[in-house]
Amino acid sequence: MKTIVIVGGGTAGLQLAARLGKQLGQRGLANVVLVDRYRTHLWKPLLHEVATGKLEPYIHHTSFALQARRYGFRFVQGEFTSLDRDNRTLEITTSGSDGDMQATTLAYDTLVLAIGGTTQYFGVPGASEHALALDSVAGAEHARTRIVDALRRVSSRATAADRPARASVAIVGAGATGVQLAAQVRQMSRVLSQYGIHSLDPDHGTDVRLVEASGNILPGMDRRLADRTTAELRAQGIEIMLNTRVTEVRPDCLHVAGAAPIAADVTVWTAGVTVAPVLSSIGLQVTRNGRVRVGDTLQSLEDEHIYALGDCASFRPAGEQAELPTRAQVAHQQAIYLARALPRVLAGKSVAGFTFRDRGSVISLADDMALCHLLAPGAGDGWQVQGVLATLVHRVIYRRHVLSVQGFARTAAMALSQRLERLLGAGYRLD
């Protein structure tokens, strides 16, 4: 029986494992194995809400082991460390209870790389040491702790000195994560002030700055959406610093090219995505940021037995000047494509190439405020949507992801539980 190994249980990997498990694993047509270094999955576009306490991560966690049993695949916890393409094996490393590293070898007939991306610091001095990253739930939780601690610390100093003070949070990178995080930090500060977690002024006690090296926020997205988002952020009191290149990160400030340092009690880095170095060492063509180059069937250019999708794959559609962006929408569509294509490949049938259909973009800000640019065939430049309808679109996108890996009954139960948690709580974590 053929073995399909999927490395990475993110947006694309878990969805693909669940679909292939139902189609092939439960029917005894193939062994489907999912590998991830963590025990649970959380939809990565939600990490900015974890970082501000808007979302309780444990409510949204999906257990890989539980999903494996439900959908007919096998889960192996560990980190992908090396690949032997000649023998079609990969090595997975785990840390034992005594701290020793233990290696496991997995054989595959088809390997799917879906390991996602990690923060890229572009070699900026001090960035990896002093800036926080939202690569994981643990990283997002750490960011929240640091922001709350900063608010309390500045508040205590202000109380002791009996004079107003302002905390400062700098977010480097104005892509979707940075923009949404800025709005949530602003609202988080207001809510925590209302509940007495700190005594800074609810509206003016926290400076939130969005620092972007290019001339626009949300680069690569519809400019009308970016302009409307810019106006909304500025209305919330968020400072947007465009054409501002960070040259060094220090514990209490950012140094930028051609201007005075920017004060920052906390710095969060959301400026770029790279891929784990292991992909550059396995003999496949990669881009300068480590993404595996793939053809229109998402197979690597050197090895027909290896596929890549999501943030770790570089695919440029025919006739296009640029590769597809690292967006959840791309990963979702590629997972659906491979879930249909791989069973045909195993059966010796031909498959058509992958085609990406851009459905637009959604930016979720604070207070259930969202902005959308929706695309559809025949819609020209698309529709600009905001308010309640845009918020609904954002929720539907997330629920669609949950539905793809949990099924209808569990998705409905989770939605009810999460709704009750929001109704009964303060909207943000207060601990």
Secondary structure, DSSP 8 states (H G I E B T S, - for coil): --EEEEE--SHHHHHHHHHHIIIIITTTS-EEEEEESSSEE--GGGHHHHTTTSS-HHHH-EEHHHHHHHHT-EEEESEEEEEETTTTEEEEEEE-TTS-EEEEEEE-SEEEE----EE--TT-TTHHHHSB--SSHHHHHHHHHHHHHHHHHHHHHHHHHTS---EEEEEE--SHHHHHHHHHHHHHHHHHHHTTS--S-TTTSEEEEEE-SSSSSSTTS-HHHHHHHHHHHHHTT-EEE-S--EEEEETTEEEETTS--EE-SEEEE-S-EE--GGGGGSS--B-TT--EEB-TTSBBSS-TTEEE-GGGEE---TT-SS---S-HHHHHHHHHHHHHHHHHHHTT-----------EEEEE-STT-EEEEE--TT-TT-EEEETHHHHHHHHHHHHHHHHHHH-HHHHHHHHHHHHHHHHHS-SS---
